[in-house]
């Protein structure tokens, strides 16, 4: 089969992107009035905020929204019909899913974490992945502070008693958080925000991170996780799900904590050994916990949730809602949608988590822009420049950035033979994806 499809995105009165797809890959050709002008097709899953749909549709995309997190089997069929996919934390884009659609252009993670995506494979396929590292920071930080106070005052248990008709008015076991020590594991965007809020509550703040970070306020860095655990009345986790963080809080770590410590996890479910935490709460060593993320989570609101922590005293369980405020979800929807559009329209990979970052200003209306993702091996730029020279095309601007696996070239060239340049560059054995923007 040699079917061709063309999709435009209007950048303004003079600029249109034309994408031509074939079963053998992505290539470009010059715009013509005889071409079928179908829009980019975008799939958004997991109840992404409708503002994302509005932003994408305003630029001519056709957007399909799904409320659930599709399984791998579903995705293997679904992704073939889309150019861009947007997801949150439950949907997993694995190597088989990515390989099922070699023409996928980009991925948007409408959240902070990207461990649910095989970002390495996506990069090898020439697919940049964009996330929202800032937009829900405040929402998560506020939830953590609310849970610190709630655990310290045993508000969950008092609330449940009152709903059952009980009246347990007592100060026993209830404490102020002022003067207590908060240990923050992972001092990134969220952890540092929690640090600022905790100090405003009068707490002493310690943090541990494997990367050197500038302490905010009066917070202090500990030399090890063990040092932090030994010194903290509250421990809050803000780390990604990696082999290094998997079960980083398990029985040995819980044993070194102070008796009565409170644990908060609003990061990833795999970083805490839930069975060990449940045992420590039952024994009385851990005074309480607030958990927002779990190793296995329901894929939709209709699926039943089960956890060993259910029914335990002074335990707050929430359904992965750390960043689920209307303000945060709207901001995330806009942020990621705009990142996706910026890449589709200009080739900008600013903020991509798995891609060389290139961000050239919009090209002059007299130029065509070629985007080329290629294997990072010696001589590729020379070969591409030779093609341009052979065709007598003038280069107006050029930017190349690489990582260990791939190189990403953005080249602005004068109009005329840009389509031939794109076709010849695409045919190079080192090329992974090539597009020309008009």
VENPE-V815669 format. One line per field, one symbol per residue. phi: phi as a letter, one per 40 degrees, with the letter a starting at -180 (. if undefined). Layout:
BEGIN
phi->???
END
This chain:
BEGIN
phi->.bcbbbbbbccicbbbcbbbbbccibabaccaccccbcccbbbbbgfcdccccccccccgcbbbbbcccccccccdcccccbcbbbabcccbccddccccbccccabbccaccbccbccccdcccgbcbbbbcbcbdccccccdcccdccccbfccccccccccgcaccaccgbaccdgcbbbbbgbcdcdcccdccccccgccbbabacbcbcccfbcbcccaccdcccbbcbbbbabccbdcccfcbbdccccccccgcbbbbbbbcccbcccccdcccccgccciabbbbbdbbdcaccccbaacccgccfbbbbcfbdbcbcccccccdcccdccccccccbgcbdgccbbdcbaccdccccbbbbbbbaccbcgccccccccccccgccccaaabbbbcbbbbbbbcbcchbcccddcccdcccccbabbbcb
END
